[in-house]
Amino acid sequence: MVLDRNETRELYRKRARHYDLAVQVFPLFGFNVGRYRRDTIASLRLGSGDLVVELGCGTGLNFEYVQRRIGPRGKIIGVDLTDAMLEVAKARVAGAGWSNVELVQADIAQWNMPREVAGVFSTLALTLVPEYDEVIKTASRALRTGGRLAVFDMKEPEHWPSRLVRLAAWLNKPFGVSLDLAERHPWESIGRYLTEVEFREYYFGALYLCVGEKP
Ligand SMILES: C[S@@+](CC[C@H](N)C(=O)[O-])C[C@H]1O[C@@H](n2cnc3c(N)ncnc32)[C@H](O)[C@@H]1O
């Protein structure tokens, strides 16, 4: 069953406190989420002083990877629907002493993106948003020339037995994932609005990273 906005927010309000801990369980299943995050940020080809937007930033688990590339002169804008997830992100930012992170509580389908952004990215979030195509279109316009947009997310693995696909969807149900989301293909939107598109699969095709560039 696909969740609506309020249901998604309510779900992540419940998950927020233990989200970072829950994510630490993933590597036990070979789901090397740290590597996927690093690859996603690396694919943006960021430099010192860059402005970066993260869509659906959650508790801010990607921020440290971005900080390593943009340094204190750069800026991260993290946008998320769920206040409780952003509270955890806020504590992370304060704990690390980062003064270059702006956190925004908003629906990314409604949010006005800034202009001349060097990189926009989303990890494990965009497929939850029904208007993902419009979001990618708007984000593509917000990029500066040569700016890049990257999406890392789950997808339906083509070569898995259907029983295993159903099990994977069930295991991810606590995060709002359902088989109904399989028809959402953000990588196709990236191909529509950007160039130099690269697509890479992970975890036997259950995950992907797709990146495109503004010409
Ligand atoms: C699985 S978490 C991923 C968080 C983070 N990106 C990560 O990789 O750990 C999904 C996040 O997407 C956010 N989200 C879902 N729908 C959204 C929307 N329409 N606008 C903004 N954020 C949204 C949720 O609040 C949640 O924090």
The ligand as an SDF file (V2000), in Angstrom:
LIG
                    3D

 27 29  0  0  0  0  0  0  0  0999 V2000
   14.4010    6.1530    4.3860 C   0  0  0  0  0  0  0  0  0  0  0  0
   14.5000    7.8140    4.9230 S   0  0  0  0  0  0  0  0  0  0  0  0
   16.0300    8.2980    4.1500 C   0  0  0  0  0  0  0  0  0  0  0  0
   16.7170    9.3840    4.9100 C   0  0  0  0  0  0  0  0  0  0  0  0
   18.1200    9.7290    4.3860 C   0  0  0  0  0  0  0  0  0  0  0  0
   18.0460   10.2530    3.0360 N   0  0  0  0  0  0  0  0  0  0  0  0
   19.0290    8.5270    4.4290 C   0  0  0  0  0  0  0  0  0  0  0  0
   19.5500    8.1220    3.3820 O   0  0  0  0  0  0  0  0  0  0  0  0
   19.2470    8.0140    5.5370 O   0  0  0  0  0  0  0  0  0  0  0  0
   13.2700    8.6400    3.9290 C   0  0  0  0  0  0  0  0  0  0  0  0
   13.1130   10.1100    4.2680 C   0  0  0  0  0  0  0  0  0  0  0  0
   12.3360   10.7230    3.2390 O   0  0  0  0  0  0  0  0  0  0  0  0
   11.5330   11.7140    3.8530 C   0  0  0  0  0  0  0  0  0  0  0  0
   10.4230   12.0530    2.9480 N   0  0  0  0  0  0  0  0  0  0  0  0
    9.4420   11.2460    2.4760 C   0  0  0  0  0  0  0  0  0  0  0  0
    8.5940   11.9190    1.6840 N   0  0  0  0  0  0  0  0  0  0  0  0
    9.0670   13.2020    1.6210 C   0  0  0  0  0  0  0  0  0  0  0  0
    8.6290   14.3900    0.9720 C   0  0  0  0  0  0  0  0  0  0  0  0
    7.5400   14.3920    0.1910 N   0  0  0  0  0  0  0  0  0  0  0  0
    9.3380   15.5210    1.1500 N   0  0  0  0  0  0  0  0  0  0  0  0
   10.4500   15.5390    1.9320 C   0  0  0  0  0  0  0  0  0  0  0  0
   10.9140   14.4360    2.5820 N   0  0  0  0  0  0  0  0  0  0  0  0
   10.2310   13.2880    2.4290 C   0  0  0  0  0  0  0  0  0  0  0  0
   11.0820   11.0540    5.1560 C   0  0  0  0  0  0  0  0  0  0  0  0
   10.6200   12.0050    6.0900 O   0  0  0  0  0  0  0  0  0  0  0  0
   12.3680   10.3560    5.5770 C   0  0  0  0  0  0  0  0  0  0  0  0
   13.1490   11.1750    6.4120 O   0  0  0  0  0  0  0  0  0  0  0  0
  1  2  1  0
  2  3  1  0
  2 10  1  0
  3  4  1  0
  4  5  1  0
  5  6  1  0
  5  7  1  0
  7  8  2  0
  7  9  1  0
 10 11  1  0
 11 12  1  0
 11 26  1  0
 12 13  1  0
 13 14  1  0
 13 24  1  0
 14 15  1  0
 14 23  1  0
 15 16  2  0
 16 17  1  0
 17 18  1  0
 17 23  2  0
 18 19  1  0
 18 20  2  0
 20 21  1  0
 21 22  2  0
 22 23  1  0
 24 25  1  0
 24 26  1  0
 26 27  1  0
M  CHG  2   2   1   9  -1
M  END
$$$$
